[in-house]
């Protein structure tokens, strides 16, 4: 294959469209969450992931697992956790079985903010997808995202 191979060009165009869709959705949700709840998309995602933890087997995530879930590096995740902890939205504690492990829980204030922000996030996502569906390059990707939702 050469750099001008039509298959590679199509693949690159597909990736560009996916990246464009992601960027538009993230920016749309970011504006809504910031203006209504003083939360970034990353902060919302972190609160959402951590709120799903439970006390059962494997129910609490270590920092690497949290980083993977919110698609950030471990150091960026640690900084994000620190910011939210300083705002009183999270708390950290040592793992009871491994003193080297640190777990993070959402505080009552964090759960309240997440509950308030969830409808904003969901509405902004729906609006961003509806807007993107008007673009012929993005419409097939929107259809694919919506199809994934129907399978869940």
Residue pairs with C-beta under 8 A, 6 or more apart in sequence:
1 7
1 8
2 8
17 137
17 138
17 141
18 141
20 137
20 138
21 132
21 138
21 141
21 142
24 128
24 131
24 132
24 138
25 125
25 128
25 129
25 132
26 41
28 124
28 125
28 127
28 128
28 131
29 41
29 44
29 121
29 124
29 125
29 128
30 40
30 41
31 124
32 120
32 121
32 123
32 124
33 39
33 40
33 41
33 43
33 44
33 117
33 120
33 121
33 124
34 40
36 117
36 120
37 44
37 113
37 116
37 117
37 120
39 47
39 113
39 117
42 70
42 72
42 80
43 80
43 83
43 84
44 114
44 117
44 121
45 69
45 70
46 66
46 70
46 77
46 80
46 81
46 84
46 90
47 84
47 89
47 90
47 106
47 110
47 113
47 114
47 117
48 114
48 118
49 61
49 66
49 69
49 70
50 61
50 66
50 90
50 104
50 105
50 106
50 110
51 106
51 110
51 111
51 114
53 59
53 60
53 61
53 105
54 60
60 95
60 103
60 105
61 69
61 103
61 104
62 95
62 101
62 102
62 103
63 74
63 77
63 78
63 81
63 102
63 104
64 74
66 77
66 81
66 104
67 73
67 74
67 76
67 77
70 77
70 80
72 80
81 90
81 92
81 104
84 90
84 110
85 91
85 92
85 104
88 107
88 109
88 110
89 106
89 107
89 109
89 110
89 113
90 104
90 105
90 106
90 107
90 110
91 104
91 105
91 107
92 102
92 103
92 104
92 105
93 102
93 103
93 105
94 101
94 102
94 103
95 101
95 102
95 103
106 114
129 142
129 145
129 146
132 138
132 139
132 141
132 142
133 139
133 142
133 143
